């Protein structure tokens, strides 16, 4: 994958657990969290686990685009 846009609340598995597993399998793939969860502790944990950004819904599509472009640029360096 070029990038992953991930929610926190999902059926069967929490998004932070998915992020942990992504980091185990593909440590360099950019991950942006896009979620309705507005919890600072969850946001800090997501960033600590390696998410490039934590955006809350409703999200400006331009902000999502900028976040992904920045993540891809960081991956190239």
C-alpha positions as CSV (number, residue, x, y, z in Angstrom):
1,X,0.0,0.0,0.0
2,X,1.1,3.6,-0.6
3,X,-0.7,4.8,2.5
4,X,-3.4,3.8,5.0
5,X,-6.3,5.9,6.1
6,X,-7.6,4.3,9.3
7,X,-10.5,4.8,11.7
8,X,-10.2,4.1,15.4
9,X,-13.6,2.4,15.9
10,X,-14.1,-0.6,13.6
11,X,-15.8,-3.9,14.0
12,X,-13.7,-6.8,15.2
13,X,-10.5,-4.8,15.9
14,X,-9.7,-1.4,17.4
15,X,-7.9,0.9,14.9
16,X,-5.0,1.3,17.3
17,X,-4.4,-2.4,17.3
18,X,-4.6,-2.4,13.5
19,X,-1.9,0.4,13.5
20,X,0.3,-1.7,15.8
21,X,0.0,-4.6,13.3
22,X,0.7,-2.4,10.3
23,X,3.9,-1.1,12.0
24,X,5.0,-4.7,12.6
25,X,4.4,-5.7,9.0
26,X,5.1,-2.4,7.1
27,X,6.9,0.0,9.4
28,X,7.4,2.7,6.7
29,X,3.9,2.8,5.2
30,X,2.3,6.2,6.0
31,X,-0.8,6.0,8.2
32,X,-3.3,8.8,8.8
33,X,-6.1,8.3,11.3
34,X,-9.5,9.7,10.3
35,X,-12.0,9.2,13.0
36,X,-15.0,10.5,14.8
37,X,-13.3,9.8,18.1
38,X,-12.3,13.1,19.7
39,X,-10.1,11.9,22.5
40,X,-6.7,13.5,23.1
41,X,-5.3,10.4,24.8
42,X,-6.3,8.3,21.8
43,X,-4.7,10.8,19.5
44,X,-1.5,10.9,21.5
45,X,-1.4,7.1,21.4
46,X,-1.9,6.9,17.7
47,X,0.9,9.4,17.1
48,X,3.2,7.4,19.5
49,X,2.4,4.3,17.5
50,X,3.5,6.0,14.3
51,X,0.5,7.6,12.7
52,X,1.5,10.6,10.7
53,X,-1.6,12.6,11.6
54,X,-4.8,12.3,13.6
55,X,-7.8,13.9,11.9
56,X,-11.4,14.1,13.3
57,X,-14.6,13.8,11.4
58,X,-16.0,15.8,9.8
59,X,-12.7,16.4,8.0
60,X,-11.9,19.0,5.4
61,X,-10.8,16.9,2.4
62,X,-8.0,19.3,1.7
63,X,-6.6,18.7,5.1
64,X,-6.6,14.9,4.4
65,X,-4.9,15.5,1.1
66,X,-2.2,17.6,2.7
67,X,-1.7,15.0,5.4
68,X,-1.2,12.3,2.9
69,X,1.1,14.3,0.7
70,X,3.2,15.2,3.7
71,X,3.3,11.6,4.8
72,X,4.4,10.5,1.3
73,X,7.1,13.2,1.2
74,X,8.4,12.1,4.6
75,X,8.6,8.5,3.3
76,X,10.7,9.6,0.4
77,X,13.4,11.2,2.5
